[in-house]
Amino acid sequence: MMNNVMPYIILLVMVGMLVIGWKNIVDYNKKVEVEYKQHIEAAQAFMEKEVYIDAVSEYEAALRLVPEDYEVAVQIVSLYKELNMENNYIAACENAIKADVTKPEPYLWIADSYIDSNDFGRAYDILQDAIANTESSDEISKRLIKIMGSYNIATCKVDEFKGWVYEDDSSTGYAAVAIDGAYGLLSTENTIKTECIYEDIGLLMSELIPVRNNGEYYYITEEGYRKLVPEHPVSYLGTFHDNYGAIKIGDQYGYIDRSAEEHHVEYEYAGSFYNNIAAVRKNGKWGVINNSFGEVTDFVFDDILMDEYGFCSVYGVFWAKRDGQYFLYNAQGDCISEGYDEVRLFASDQPAAVKKNGKWGFVSKEGEMVIEPTYEDADSFSLGYAPYCENGKWGCINENGVTLIQPEFDEIKPFSKNGYAPVIQEGVQRFMVITIYE
């Protein structure tokens, strides 16, 4: 008999506990409601007396009880602004965002505060949060355009600058530079990585740097020690990446591995490997090989576009010229775009500049036209900026074609990841530094 009754007893106990639990919740909510009302009334009383410092304390106590009360959070923001308490003001704006993440105003208030103090990096970050969480607005766009158009000009301390390249996913890149005719490496941290003492230099990759010193080519470590020396005299040594560096022996190019073994010294030119492919020329025609020395494409091209270091595929695609036009190819050798009269190398994963019918536009890495050709001249996008030319002067646009930096320079090159771009201003080479990256 007892066994039959026991389930009912357990059920009654559970129902009782549930009722007690709900009663406790209701009682707590009533208590919170009473306390919240008391704090609001006290805050309003202080407001009437213009005792703002005490009013804000009462409002903050109310917000702690009901953190989702957006109107109270906004009232706190306005009081801290009235009190001119900047740190508290920013914190209050952040609490307003927590109260309702979809409201754009608190993001804009924080952004304006950072802009006023020239902290463009933080302003940019908070506006990106606004874009992610709120509906797009003209006010957000206006502020983004303002801060992205802010820059400084830094003195260029080198006589020659060959362009930044990053090794794979590294946050630090390098550029070959010259001072008084001698070459070294500049890092994207704007410091000389390798002293300018060499007759020629490549990039630091795979812990090796190709140099020419006293007429001899060899690889050094980043500390400057001799490390990898070709078995035969060479008249060119390329950047070492994807297990190989390009070499020139006599009139022919090939590759050297880390053991100084030479491979396929049979080309009229050999470019550097990146993403496991490189451009090579044979019998007057260009093709692409992989780092197993297999042919990715046939030797059918009149040209393959490369940078100053012999890389054609830093961003996983390459431009090749055939029948008078350049076409975009993926790393497997598949053509993925229509033909263009002239093209620029990709400067990032963002669109590259292309010329068609006498005007420049922009094409994505997938080969799709994203900005129609309307510009006098242009270079490729990076960091959301693309150099463009108007009436012989250069400025920058964003991916919506909106001018961020007015065209007043003789030349602007694409930006590196650290926010630096080589520019020529009044005939003098300098660096433009986007302030949000300083």
C-alpha positions, -999 to +999 in steps of 0.1 A: +000+000+000+028+024+010+045+017-023+014+028-042+011+061-023+048+070-024+048+085-060+019+108-051+037+120-020+068+127-041+047+146-066+030+167-039+064+175-024+077+186-058+046+208-065+050+224-031+087+232-038+077+246-071+050+268-055+075+280-029+101+287-056+076+308-076+065+326-045+102+335-037+107+348-073+075+369-071+085+383-037+120+391-050+106+408-081+083+429-060+112+439-038+132+449-069+103+469-082+099+488-050+136+495-047+139+505-083+109+529-079+125+545-048+158+551-066+141+566-096+120+590-074+151+600-055+170+606-087+142+628-101+141+648-068+179+655-071+174+664-108+148+691-098+174+706-074+201+702-101+222+680-078+234+659-107+261+641-088+236+625-065+210+621-092+234+600-113+242+577-083+205+570-078+200+563-115+230+539-114+215+521-085+182+517-104+201+504-135+219+478-114+185+465-105+171+466-140+202+465-164+180+464-195+164+498-188+177+517-218+160+550-209+177+551-175+210+541-191+207+571-215+198+594-186+231+584-169+250+591-201+235+626-203+243+634-166+280+623-169+282+645-200+268+674-180+292+667-152+321+665-178+333+632-164+348+616-195+357+581-181+324+577-164+307+590-196+323+563-217+314+536-192+278+549-191+276+547-229+289+511-227+261+503-202+236+518-226+248+495-253+244+465-229+209+477-221+200+476-258+227+465-282+206+475-313+204+513-305+230+531-326+232+563-305+255+550-277+280+537-302+280+571-319+285+589-286+315+568-278+329+573-313+325+611-311+343+611-278+373+592-293+373+613-324+374+645-303+405+631-285+421+619-318+418+583-308+408+572-342+416+535-337+391+531-309+366+552-328+369+529-357+365+498-336+333+510-319+318+520-352+325+485-365+306+471-335+277+495-344+277+481-380+276+446-366+247+452-341+226+480-355+209+490-387+232+509-410+229+547-409+242+577-426+256+589-392+278+558-389+290+561-424+298+598-420+320+591-390+337+562-406+346+583-437+359+610-414+382+588-394+394+567-424+403+600-441+426+610-412+463+605-418+497+618-410+528+621-433+560+605-420+595+613-433+609+585-454+643+576-441+653+555-471+663+564-506+647+534-523+617+513-512+607+481-530+574+472-512+561+452-482+556+415-483+544+393-454+554+357-449+521+337-448+501+348-418+528+367-401+518+401-386+552+416-395+563+422-431+595+434-446+606+456-475+640+458-493+653+494-489+684+513-498+703+541-481+732+557-499+732+529-525+734+500-499+705+476-492+689+463-461+654+453-447+628+476-432+601+460-411+565+471-409+572+482-374+592+510-392+626+498-379+656+486-398+656+449-395+688+442-415+714+470-417+718+487-451+753+473-459+746+449-489+749+453-526+715+436-530+689+419-508+657+399-508+632+393-481+634+375-448+614+343-453+619+307-440+645+322-416+668+331-446+677+364-464+693+364-498+721+390-501+749+400-524+781+411-506+814+418-523+800+404-556+789+371-540+754+359-535+744+337-505+717+334-478+722+348-443+702+344-411+682+372-396+711+378-373+734+384-403+753+351-403+762+332-435+739+302-437+732+288-472+758+292-499+753+279-535+777+253-549+782+273-581+787+311-585+752+326-591+743+360-606+709+361-588+694+347-557+657+349-549+637+350-517+635+315-501+599+303-496+580+271-500+612+251-497+631+268-526+649+300-537+654+310-573+689+311-586+706+322-619+736+303-631+751+316-663+722+324-686+697+300-669+675+301-639+665+274-615+661+267-578+681+259-548+669+240-517+680+242-481+708+217-487+722+238-515+711+213-541+702+228-574+670+220-592+658+225-628+683+251-639+666+252-673+645+284-674+650+318-690+635+332-658+623+317-625+602+336-600+598+331-563+574+305-548+543+316-528+513+295-521+534+267-536+535+282-572+559+303-592+561+320-626+588+307-650+597+314-686+609+289-712+613+292-749+600+328-748+567+319-731+556+320-695+539+293-674+533+285-637+549+255-619+543+241-584+570+234-558+571+198-569+582+213-603+550+201-620+533+223-646+503+241-632+497+257-666+512+252-701+538+277-713+514+298-733+515+332-717+532+364-730+536+377-694+529+369-658+526+399-634+551+398-606+562+421-578+597+434-571+607+401-554+595+377-582+562+367-565+532+363-587+507+347-562+510+362-527+472+363-524+465+329-540+458+341-576+479+354-605+475+376-635+487+362-669+487+379-703+475+361-734+464+374-768+470+410-756+450+409-724+455+399-688+433+372-672+430+362-636+439+326-627+435+307-594+463+286-579+452+255-598+457+273-631+420+279-639+410+312-656+384+330-635+380+364-651+374+381-684+404+399-701+417+434-692+441+457-709+462+464-678+461+451-642+477+457-608+488+429-585+465+422-555+477+441-525+455+421-501+425+398-502+405+429-513+399+439-549+426+446-574+427+475-600+421+466-637+419+487-668+393+483-695+384+506-724+408+533-711+394+534-675+403+517-642+380+497-620+383+469-595+379+431-596+376+407-566+398+376-561+369+356-575+372+375-608+341+396-604+339+433-613+330+451-580+336+487-591+331+496-627+360+512-647+355+549-642+389+561-629+418+578-647+443+554-629+441+532-598+459+507-576+446+478-556+427+478-523+441+471-489+427+479-454+396+493-472+416+519-492+424+520-529+446+547-545+430+564-574+441+592-598+420+622-608+434+650-630+469+637-625+468+636-586+463+607-563+439+601-534+421+571-519+385+557-521+367+530-501+349+500-515+318+521-521+338+545-543+336+572-517+367+595-515+385+590-482+417+609-490+415+638-514+436+635-546+465+658-539+495+635-541+519+628-570+516+591-562+502+567-536+509+530-533+487+504-515+488+503-477+505+476-458+489+458-428+504+484-404+487+513-422+517+527-440+517+536-477+546+550-498+536+584-513+553+610-534+544+645-524+559+675-542+585+652-557+596+638-523+591+602-512+574+599-478+551+575-459+514+581-454+502+567-420+465+562-415+458+574-380+435+545-370+466+522-373+490+544-354 
